[in-house]
Amino acid sequence: MSSSEVHKLNQLINDIRVGMFTTMKKLPGREQEEYLHSRPMYALRFDENERKMYFFSSWHSLKNTELDKCNDVNISFSDPTKNVFVSISGEAVQNRSDRQKMRELWTPMCKTYFPKGVDDPELSLIVVTVKHVEYWDVHSRTMVEEAKAWFTEKVGMAPPARPESDHGTIEL
């Protein structure tokens, strides 16, 4: 991943903050069967130099249990108002001993989920090393332009040009 690609990724997700964090989960009573399990999580930071994403979690949470069994994850971010969609695949590691890093990443919003603060023994850090990114950045038409495109197609006229789109992948 070049530094310009890493910078682009940071620009795409910087304003979104909450992504759907997906792990593998075993079906209760049918441990041979797995499915994808997603939940919204607040992305604390994407470190461009280390190519890592940081999340807080409770040490005894279901997601941490799932990560014990399989540390492959996907985090998807979307901003439909800007037509930006990003899918990040990586490997997650759990850490509850790096209190210095936790203090560095702590924000007032975190107190909502961890009222005991950064010294809460249940607080853990999930560090995702980014391996693969796919993104779509559609420079879309306005709602008026969309309505015009729909109408002109319905009455048999040639529709206006499709909006420009930037789609790509970033590999490590």
Salt bridges, closest charged atoms under 4 A:
ASP15 OD2 - LYS82 NZ 3.58
GLU33 OE1 - ARG30 NH1 3.62
GLU34 OE2 - LYS26 NZ 3.27
GLU48 OE2 - HIS7 ND1 3.51
GLU66 OE2 - HIS37 ND1 2.86
GLU66 OE1 - ARG39 NH2 2.83
GLU104 OE2 - ARG45 NH1 2.74
GLU104 OE2 - LYS101 NZ 3.24
ASP119 OD1 - ARG103 NH2 2.72
GLU122 OE2 - HIS60 ND1 2.60
GLU134 OE2 - HIS167 NE2 2.74
GLU146 OE2 - ARG141 NE 3.02
ASP166 OD2 - LYS8 NZ 2.86
GLU171 OE2 - HIS132 ND1 2.52
